[in-house]
Amino acid sequence: MIEIKNLTKYYGRNAAVKDLSFTVNDNEILGFLGPNGAGKSTTMNIITGFLPSSGGTVLIEGIDIAQEPSKAKKMIGYLPEIPPVYMDMKVKEYLKFCAGIKGVPRKERAAQVESAMEKLHIKDMEKRLIRNLSKGYRQRVGFAQAILGDPRYLILDEPTVGLDPNQVIEVRNLIKSLQKDHTIILSSHILAEIQAVCERVVIISHGEVRAIDSIKNLEESMGSALVLVIRVKGSKDKAAECIRSTPGVLSLTDVSNGDNGSYTFKAEIETDDVKKAVMTALINADFTIEELSTERPNLEEVFVKLTSKPKKKKGLEDLLTELGEEKEDN
């Protein structure tokens, strides 16, 4: 089990992570989500011991990684967003090097390297210089080093970046297969990937936890509202007003431009009957309806709703406090 308690990280006066607390259960694949700049990579670097925290604790099976880093790190395999590969080394040579750094017993290194290469389908690249590999294959080599030493916990930051669709499916299946022997934290911007392999997610924004729950519960927490998807041809502003003014429409959540003067809207509606009312209103207003469908809220809708909340604006008291601190520093 991994326990993160009141984790905080400051860069100067800016808090990248603020009082984060969550638990990763044994043999769980936990999705770790957030927009760019939310504090995901900072958090993962602290969990793996690559970065010190400003406050709080990270416990790996009860071991504080700040107090006993060597002991805790032996249980962790880490794949950062940019794989830590050496371009002038050959694939097999690099993995043997990593096995040695990780303290894999000499008699077990060859077998573990072979196993890692087989799992990541890079056996045929073992004699190639890493600099000559594609980005996707470098990603696989980085993943291979993460599983060397058979670590109990795997921390994966964007593990499918640079992979083609077939490779993405292979890595996704690999992650699933690892669950029986490993506990995994998976960070990704690809929400479909998270939905495919995770049951529970942590969503953060501006360094703070917005939600911790199963994907199913989070989707249901959006309420019973349906999402109406409708593409119309005509004036965007008039169509938006027509949809908004229809009884039973809760909100207009999205709009995107299409071809030939058409626009696609997404709106939350109370019941399926409201779809007919919207269609009637648009037809009466002389709009051409090119598409009309309904869908339930999904993880993407939840993510947008939870992470689009603006940061709290600073009040006069906060600004005066900052000015006072600056004078003291000077």
C-alpha positions, -999 to 999 in steps of 0.1 A, spaced: 0 0 0 11 36 -8 -1 63 16 2 100 7 -5 122 36 -9 160 35 18 163 7 29 198 -1 55 212 -24 65 249 -28 87 264 -54 95 298 -38 61 310 -27 42 291 -53 26 259 -41 28 232 -69 11 207 -46 -12 216 -17 -21 192 11 -26 161 -11 -38 129 7 -48 96 -9 -41 59 -7 -32 34 -34 -45 -1 -24 -26 -33 -31 -29 -47 -66 -48 -16 -77 -43 4 -109 -50 40 -98 -56 66 -124 -39 100 -116 -55 128 -136 -51 165 -140 -46 192 -166 -11 205 -175 4 223 -145 -19 206 -120 10 191 -100 9 155 -113 46 151 -123 57 169 -91 36 145 -70 50 115 -88 86 127 -84 80 131 -47 64 96 -44 94 80 -61 119 99 -40 133 120 -69 121 152 -53 119 163 -17 85 175 -4 80 208 15 56 190 39 37 158 44 47 122 41 48 93 15 47 58 30 56 28 9 44 -2 29 48 19 60 83 31 51 87 69 49 106 75 16 121 107 30 135 89 60 146 56 44 149 64 7 171 34 -2 147 9 14 116 24 -1 130 29 -36 139 -8 -40 101 -14 -41 94 12 -68 97 10 -106 94 45 -122 87 54 -158 88 93 -161 72 110 -191 106 114 -207 123 79 -205 157 80 -187 176 63 -215 212 68 -225 213 74 -263 249 61 -268 241 27 -253 226 -4 -269 193 -16 -256 204 -47 -239 236 -30 -226 214 -2 -211 190 -27 -194 219 -47 -179 233 -14 -166 199 -5 -151 196 -40 -135 230 -34 -118 220 0 -105 188 -15 -91 207 -41 -72 194 -71 -91 217 -100 -82 243 -107 -109 231 -143 -115 195 -130 -121 203 -100 -144 204 -118 -177 171 -135 -171 154 -104 -159 167 -83 -189 155 -110 -213 121 -111 -196 117 -73 -198 126 -72 -234 101 -100 -242 73 -83 -223 79 -50 -241 85 -66 -275 120 -51 -280 140 -83 -282 147 -77 -319 161 -42 -310 186 -54 -283 217 -46 -303 205 -13 -316 218 20 -303 190 38 -284 197 70 -303 186 51 -335 153 40 -321 120 57 -328 103 76 -299 79 47 -294 107 22 -290 126 44 -266 93 46 -246 93 8 -245 129 6 -234 121 31 -206 92 9 -195 114 -22 -196 139 -6 -171 109 3 -148 100 -34 -144 135 -46 -138 140 -59 -103 104 -69 -101 93 -39 -80 61 -42 -60 50 -7 -71 50 8 -106 47 46 -111 39 52 -148 38 88 -162 23 89 -197 35 53 -206 20 53 -241 34 87 -253 47 83 -289 33 48 -294 11 39 -324 -24 25 -318 -13 -11 -320 15 -4 -295 -9 14 -272 -31 -16 -270 -1 -39 -263 11 -16 -235 -24 -13 -221 -27 -51 -220 7 -53 -204 -4 -29 -176 -35 -50 -170 -14 -82 -168 10 -66 -143 -18 -58 -119 -19 -93 -104 17 -89 -90 20 -51 -88 3 -19 -75 3 7 -102 -2 45 -104 -10 55 -139 -9 91 -151 -22 99 -186 -38 127 -206 -57 100 -226 -89 95 -206 -100 65 -227 -67 48 -216 -76 55 -179 -111 42 -184 -97 10 -200 -74 0 -172 -85 18 -140 -115 14 -117 -106 43 -94 -91 77 -101 -76 107 -83 -83 140 -101 -62 171 -91 -62 207 -103 -40 236 -92 -22 212 -69 -53 202 -50 -74 171 -49 -108 176 -67 -120 140 -65 -111 105 -53 -135 78 -63 -144 50 -88 -150 61 -124 -185 47 -121 -193 68 -90 -178 99 -105 -199 96 -137 -230 90 -116 -222 120 -95 -228 142 -125 -265 136 -117 -292 121 -138 -289 148 -166 -284 136 -201 -261 153 -225 -277 164 -258 -254 164 -288 -269 184 -317 -253 197 -349 -272 225 -367 -267 247 -397 -273 284 -393 -264 312 -369 -243 300 -340 -255 326 -315 -292 323 -325 -290 285 -323 -273 287 -289 -300 310 -276 -328 288 -290 -314 258 -272 -308 276 -239 -343 290 -239 -360 256 -243 -376 244 -210 -356 215 -195 -322 226 -208 -300 229 -178 -269 243 -195 -250 247 -227 -217 230 -221 -199 230 -254 -198 243 -289 -175 235 -318 -174 247 -354 -181 223 -382 -180 225 -420 -202 246 -442 -216 268 -415 -227 240 -391 -221 240 -354 -221 212 -328 -235 219 -294 -235 199 -262 -261 207 -236 -273 191 -203 -310 183 -204 -333 170 -176 -350 142 -195 -351 125 -229 -384 143 -237 -365 176 -237 -347 164 -269 -380 166 -288 -386 201 -275 -352 213 -286 -357 197 -320 -391 214 -324 -377 248 -313 -349 247 -338 -371 236 -367 -396 263 -359 -367 288 -360 -358 275 -395 -326 257 -385 -314 226 -403 -307 198 -379 -278 176 -391 -274 154 -360 -293 148 -328 -284 123 -301 -281 119 -263 -254 104 -241 -247 99 -205 -220 120 -187 -186 102 -190 -152 106 -174 -143 134 -198 -173 154 -187 -164 148 -151 -128 158 -157 -137 191 -174 -162 200 -148 -138 193 -119 -107 209 -134 -122 240 -150 -130 257 -117 -110 290 -116 -84 295 -90 -97 316 -61 -90 353 -67 -68 371 -43 -86 396 -21 -72 429 -9 -60 414 24 -40 387 5 -24 413 -17 -15 435 12 0 405 30 21 397 0 33 433 -3 43 432 34 63 400 29 81 415 -1 91 446 20 104 423 47 125 404 22 139 436 9 
